[in-house]
Amino acid sequence: MTEFISKPYDKIYVRDMIKLSLDDLIGMMSSLESASAYWVDGVLFASFAMTESEELAKKEMQNEMYLDKIIFAVYENYTKTVKSSTNLEIGVLNMQKSKLYQDLIKWLKEQSIWNE
């Protein structure tokens, strides 16, 4: 039988964090192919991986990940969709049960950009 092993990343490097208004986040997400954002612990967000390369694949094998950016907005309560003031609408995926995303949002809230 195949052996399955779950192993979290040792390190995730984040190149940029961008705090947006809710309207701006919805506008940006609605222009992308996958117009859905994630929600965890009062934060609506999306993360974007760096362009794949052989070097990044090697890093993945060493349990490291590189994110190009995380965009986020404060959004206290989870809803299945969220609408902007101009009636753009995106889907919202509740990722509250993901340990990885819980850790990411906890870390994000400790960064200086959170209070800007």
Rosetta silent file (secondary structure, phi, psi, omega in degrees, C-alpha in Angstrom):
SEQUENCE: MTEFISKPYDKIYVRDMIKLSLDDLIGMMSSLESASAYWVDGVLFASFAMTESEELAKKEMQNEMYLDKIIFAVYENYTKTVKSSTNLEIGVLNMQKSKLYQDLIKWLKEQSIWNE
SCORE:     score description
SCORE:     0.000 S_00000001
   1 L     0.000  146.762  178.043    0.000    0.000    0.000 S_00000001
   2 L   -68.999  136.632  176.861    1.131    3.542   -0.696 S_00000001
   3 L   -92.236  129.969  177.054    2.363    5.453    2.322 S_00000001
   4 L  -108.815  134.528 -179.356    0.940    8.965    2.728 S_00000001
   5 L  -130.079  129.032  175.477    2.792   11.546    4.794 S_00000001
   6 L  -101.775  121.736 -179.387    1.524   14.978    5.738 S_00000001
   7 L  -139.034  116.462  178.973    4.341   17.427    6.392 S_00000001
   8 L   -67.886  161.288  174.675    3.865   21.181    6.680 S_00000001
   9 L   -62.911  145.411  173.180    6.316   23.619    5.163 S_00000001
  10 L   -76.798  -39.592 -178.775    9.274   24.513    7.352 S_00000001
  11 E  -143.830  142.880  171.018    9.365   28.076    5.966 S_00000001
  12 E  -127.178  121.468  179.330    7.196   30.231    3.752 S_00000001
  13 E   -95.018  130.436  179.774    8.770   33.374    2.373 S_00000001
  14 E  -114.601  117.696 -176.850    6.407   36.246    1.583 S_00000001
  15 L   -76.658  -35.943 -176.600    7.777   38.865   -0.789 S_00000001
  16 L  -150.614  143.519  174.867    4.986   41.451   -0.421 S_00000001
  17 E  -123.631  130.931 -176.249    1.908   42.091    1.715 S_00000001
  18 E  -128.480  114.032  176.912   -0.735   44.467    0.445 S_00000001
  19 E   -89.897  125.665 -177.528   -3.561   45.700    2.652 S_00000001
  20 L  -121.027  161.678  167.981   -6.519   46.855    0.565 S_00000001
  21 L   -70.260  159.880  179.563   -9.939   48.261    1.193 S_00000001
  22 H   -58.522  -44.183  179.061  -12.657   45.649    0.818 S_00000001
  23 H   -59.546  -43.666 -179.673  -13.831   47.285   -2.434 S_00000001
  24 H   -66.206  -39.910  178.537  -10.314   47.250   -3.899 S_00000001
  25 H   -63.836  -44.532  179.091   -9.761   43.603   -2.959 S_00000001
  26 H   -62.370  -43.662  179.261  -13.089   42.603   -4.536 S_00000001
  27 H   -60.606  -44.223 -179.966  -12.270   44.617   -7.661 S_00000001
  28 H   -66.402  -45.717 -177.893   -8.876   42.978   -8.020 S_00000001
  29 H   -66.904  -35.231 -178.135  -10.175   39.469   -7.385 S_00000001
  30 H   -69.048  -19.324  178.894  -13.125   39.845   -9.760 S_00000001
  31 L   -86.113   -7.117 -179.789  -10.713   40.589  -12.610 S_00000001
  32 L   -93.559  160.739  179.461   -8.887   37.278  -12.113 S_00000001
  33 L   -58.993  -47.623  179.698   -9.918   33.906  -13.516 S_00000001
  34 L   -97.615   90.492 -174.963  -10.599   32.422  -10.102 S_00000001
  35 L   -82.302   59.563  175.600  -12.711   35.136   -8.556 S_00000001
  36 E  -133.463  145.981  175.203  -12.686   33.684   -5.046 S_00000001
  37 E  -119.461  162.096  176.509  -10.937   34.827   -1.912 S_00000001
  38 E   -98.321  153.085  175.984  -10.189   32.943    1.282 S_00000001
  39 E  -128.936  132.308  172.846  -11.482   33.868    4.724 S_00000001
  40 E  -148.783  128.626  168.352   -9.845   33.073    8.074 S_00000001
  41 L    47.615   49.792  174.717  -10.294   34.760   11.442 S_00000001
  42 L    81.461   14.400 -178.813  -11.708   38.081   10.223 S_00000001
  43 E  -129.613  129.445  172.641   -9.460   38.419    7.167 S_00000001
  44 E   -99.360  128.582 -172.733  -10.373   38.119    3.488 S_00000001
  45 E  -154.699  167.277  170.998   -7.260   37.332    1.456 S_00000001
  46 E  -144.454  146.418  176.697   -5.576   35.747   -1.523 S_00000001
  47 E  -121.309  147.644 -176.608   -2.005   34.586   -1.927 S_00000001
  48 E  -126.005  121.211  179.662   -0.056   34.409   -5.148 S_00000001
  49 E   -75.752  156.854  175.786    2.827   31.999   -5.664 S_00000001
  50 L   -72.250  158.753  178.383    5.915   33.012   -7.556 S_00000001
  51 L   -59.300  132.104 -177.733    6.287   31.813  -11.136 S_00000001
  52 L   -60.469  142.150  175.952    7.371   28.191  -11.152 S_00000001
  53 L  -151.314  167.708  178.189   10.988   27.442  -11.886 S_00000001
  54 H   -63.305  -38.271  179.546   13.387   24.581  -11.390 S_00000001
  55 H   -64.504  -42.672  178.030   14.997   26.449   -8.499 S_00000001
  56 H   -66.506  -35.878  177.008   11.631   26.943   -6.756 S_00000001
  57 H   -61.699  -38.687  176.789   10.807   23.277   -7.277 S_00000001
  58 H   -63.877  -41.509  178.162   14.033   22.399   -5.461 S_00000001
  59 H   -62.070  -40.886  178.020   13.037   24.711   -2.597 S_00000001
  60 H   -59.006  -40.233  179.438    9.632   22.991   -2.399 S_00000001
  61 H   -66.665  -21.909  177.520   11.436   19.667   -2.032 S_00000001
  62 L   -95.926   14.904  177.829   13.332   21.226    0.894 S_00000001
  63 L    68.786   33.458  176.461   10.018   22.215    2.537 S_00000001
  64 E  -123.516  144.176  178.828   10.233   25.896    1.607 S_00000001
  65 E  -130.516  146.672  177.687    7.692   27.957   -0.309 S_00000001
  66 E  -120.185  123.382  175.225    7.917   31.402   -1.843 S_00000001
  67 E  -105.584  133.810  177.642    4.858   33.623   -2.205 S_00000001
  68 E   -68.789  -45.923  179.248    5.023   36.643   -4.463 S_00000001
  69 E  -161.192  159.336  170.662    2.338   38.486   -2.520 S_00000001
  70 E  -124.555  125.625  172.982   -0.579   38.300   -0.153 S_00000001
  71 E  -107.635  143.363 -176.288   -3.431   40.736   -0.611 S_00000001
  72 E  -154.891  160.162  174.236   -5.883   41.142    2.233 S_00000001
  73 E  -145.889  150.072  174.974   -8.679   43.182    3.778 S_00000001
  74 E   -70.866  130.194  178.834  -10.342   43.088    7.164 S_00000001
  75 L  -151.213   93.082 -166.353  -13.652   41.252    6.862 S_00000001
  76 L   -54.363  -49.996 -172.179  -14.972   40.298   10.276 S_00000001
  77 L  -115.411  137.846  179.459  -17.607   37.670    9.510 S_00000001
  78 L   -66.930  136.225  169.078  -17.566   34.893    6.956 S_00000001
  79 L  -138.342  155.656 -177.309  -20.137   34.983    4.141 S_00000001
  80 L   -68.753  -28.817  175.606  -20.276   32.783    1.029 S_00000001
  81 E  -137.499  162.101  176.071  -20.005   35.810   -1.248 S_00000001
  82 E  -139.427  139.244 -176.944  -19.021   39.439   -0.781 S_00000001
  83 E  -115.223  143.224  175.569  -20.144   42.443   -2.817 S_00000001
  84 L   -86.202  173.447  178.515  -18.406   45.737   -3.426 S_00000001
  85 L   -67.176  -16.605  178.684  -20.122   49.108   -3.346 S_00000001
  86 L  -102.313   15.801  175.834  -20.197   48.949   -7.172 S_00000001
  87 L    71.096   17.728  167.754  -21.942   45.536   -7.108 S_00000001
  88 L   -73.301  143.911 -177.278  -18.953   43.406   -8.090 S_00000001
  89 E  -135.075  138.442  175.691  -19.274   40.067   -6.332 S_00000001
  90 E  -130.378  157.783  174.937  -16.784   37.318   -5.558 S_00000001
  91 E   -80.331  153.278  178.625  -17.014   33.972   -3.848 S_00000001
  92 E  -126.845  128.371  178.301  -15.483   33.441   -0.426 S_00000001
  93 E  -104.024  124.462  179.901  -14.039   30.131    0.731 S_00000001
  94 E   -79.547  109.406 -178.290  -13.983   29.514    4.480 S_00000001
  95 L  -108.033   21.739 -175.881  -10.506   28.171    5.229 S_00000001
  96 L   -56.297  -27.243 -177.538  -10.831   28.484    9.011 S_00000001
  97 L   -86.103   -3.309  179.554  -10.023   24.787    9.500 S_00000001
  98 L   -82.879  117.599  178.240   -6.685   25.032    7.671 S_00000001
  99 H   -61.841  -40.146  179.136   -3.811   25.073   10.158 S_00000001
 100 H   -59.810  -48.464 -178.803   -1.534   26.576    7.493 S_00000001
 101 H   -71.855  -32.701  173.922   -3.893   29.478    6.806 S_00000001
 102 H   -59.758  -45.959  179.448   -4.599   29.997   10.523 S_00000001
 103 H   -63.754  -41.240  179.301   -0.851   30.344   11.071 S_00000001
 104 H   -60.061  -47.349 -177.340   -0.532   32.678    8.070 S_00000001
 105 H   -69.097  -38.221  175.923   -3.257   35.032    9.321 S_00000001
 106 H   -59.201  -46.596  178.742   -1.892   34.991   12.875 S_00000001
 107 H   -63.166  -43.669 -179.953    1.538   35.951   11.476 S_00000001
 108 H   -58.845  -41.171 -179.293    0.005   38.597    9.191 S_00000001
 109 H   -68.523  -15.621  176.970   -1.750   40.258   12.134 S_00000001
 110 L   -90.003   -7.905 -178.616    1.637   40.596   13.856 S_00000001
 111 L   -84.118  152.484 -176.728    3.139   42.532   10.923 S_00000001
 112 H   -61.951  -29.748 -179.874    3.260   46.333   10.926 S_00000001
 113 H   -62.480  -25.702 -178.885    1.108   46.526    7.779 S_00000001
 114 H   -58.347  -37.029 -176.549   -1.840   45.127    9.738 S_00000001
 115 H   -91.243    3.693 -179.426   -2.198   48.443   11.641 S_00000001
 116 L   -77.342    0.000    0.000   -1.797   50.717    8.630 S_00000001
